[in-house]
């Protein structure tokens, strides 16, 4: 299927070049992600999105392992191969998620024995939010057993943010980056 909105293409004008580089981690020289090039078709929206996305990814209270687990599960449940595959390559190892755990974010259940009680609570909450856009008292209590008030609030924003990203990627039919990992079995 054809991508619905093309990303901007090189040579980039100086303002677009600066904006695209702000999306990428410092020191990265590879071509910016297609998602970022598409978002730069609407620079005002892109700059607002970049601010929230970067704050969740780099400056959040959740530990890297929690953050990435939530992102993986949201992407998996949203059938967003692009985001799942990019994070599998770029963040899984640094977040100390094992080679066994990463594919289970797609194929496994929150109660699989590979997960700690904290991870199970995060996964179950993502699943419930995905299915109902709500959290039961039990799911909330399980989260709060492991997360403080600020972390729990950040968890909800993080899950919602990456659902938004999945909507953009899937709605525009943006194919995963060539270097990104494929969904397990896909």
N, C-alpha and C positions, 0 to 999 in steps of 0.2 A: 504494500500500500504506500502511496505517495505521502510524504510529509506535507501537512497542510499549510504551514507558513515556513518559508525558507529562512535560515539564519543569515545575518549579514556576512559578507565575504570580503577577504583581503583584496586589495590593500585597504585597510581600515583608515578612516579619517582619524586624526589625532584624538579627538574626544571619545570616539568609539574604542580606539585602542586602549586608552586609559581606563575606560569603563570595563572592558573585557578583562584587563589585567587585574582590576580590583576584585573580580569574581574568583580569580585563580589564587591558590596559595602562593605566598612569597617565594620567589626563586624558581617557580615552575616555568619552563620554557616551551612546553608543548602547546599546541593549538588549543584555544579555549573550547570548552564543551559546547556542543550544539545547542543544548538548552540555553546557555548564556547568550549565544549568538542570536537565537530566536527572540529571547526576551529583549535584547537590545534593539529590536524593531520598535519598541515602545520604551525609550530611554527613561522617562519619568517613572513608569511602573517598575522597570528593572531596578532603578536605584532604590526605590522603597523596598522591593523584595530582597535585594542584596543585603540591606541593613538588617532586616529581621533574620534572614537565613544565616548570615555570618554570625550574628549574635548567638543564635542557637547552636551553631556548629563549633564555634571557637570560645565563646565566653559564657556558656551555660553552667549551671550548677550541677547538672547530672554528670556522673563519671562517663568517660568515653565509652566504656563497655555498655552502659545502660543506654546512652544516646544511640549508639549504633544498632543495638538490639531492637530498639523501638523503630528506627528508620528501616532496618531490614524487614521487620514484620509488617509495617505499614506498606512498604513497597510490594512485598510478597502478596499480602491480602488484596492489594489494589491491582495486582497483575502488572506491575510497573517494572519490567525487566531493565529498563534504562537505569533507574535510580538504584535498584538492587545491585546490578552488575557493577556500576561505578563505585559504589560504597564497598562492595566485596573486594575490589582491587585496592582502593585508596585508603580504607580505614579499618578493615577487619583485623588485620594483624596488629596494628598499633593499639586497637581497643582490646586486645587479648581475647578475641573470640576465636575459638579453635576451628580447625578444618572440619571437624565433625559438627560443630554448632552452626556455622554459617549456612550450609544447605538446609538444616533443620528449621531455619526461619521460614523456609518455603514449604517444606514437606512435613514438618513435625507438629506436635501439639504442645501446649504450655505445660502439660504434666509429664512430658518425656523426662526420663531420669538424667539426661545430660544437663538439665537446667537446675540452677540453685533455686531455693524458694523465692528469692528476690526476682530472678529472671522469669520464673513462672508467673509471678504476679504481674510483671510488666507485659509479658506476652498475652496473658489472659485479658488484661485491660485493653490492650490494642485490639484484640479480637472482638471484645464486646463493643468497643467504640465503633469498630468497622461495621459490625452487624446491626447495631441499634442506635448509634450516635448518643449513647447514654452509658453510664456506669451504675451497676447495681450497688447497693450498700455493701455487699460482700466483696465485690471487686475493689471498691474504694477502700474498705478496711484493709484488704490485702496489700494494696499499694501503700497505705499509710503505715503499715507495719515496717516498711522499708524506706519510705521517703518522707522527708519533712514537708511542711506545708508549701514552702517555696518550690521544692523539687517536684511535688505533686502537680502544682500549677504549671510548672515548666513542662512536665511530661505531657499534659493535655495540649499545650500550645505546640510542642514538638510534634506530637502525633497528628494534630490538625494541619500543621504546616506541611508536613510531608505528604499528607493526603492531598493538599492543594497542589503540591509539585507533581504528584501522580496524575491529577486531573489535567494539568497543563501538558505533561509529557504524553499521556495516553490520548488526550483529546486532539492533540496536534500530530499524533502518530510519529513521534520522534523515535527513531530506531536507536538502540543502544550503541554506545561508542564502540569502535572496532576493537579496542583493547580491553573492554569491560568483560567481566565474567558473565556467562550465560546462566539463566535459571537452571537449577538441578533438573536433569531429565529433559531440558529444553534445548 
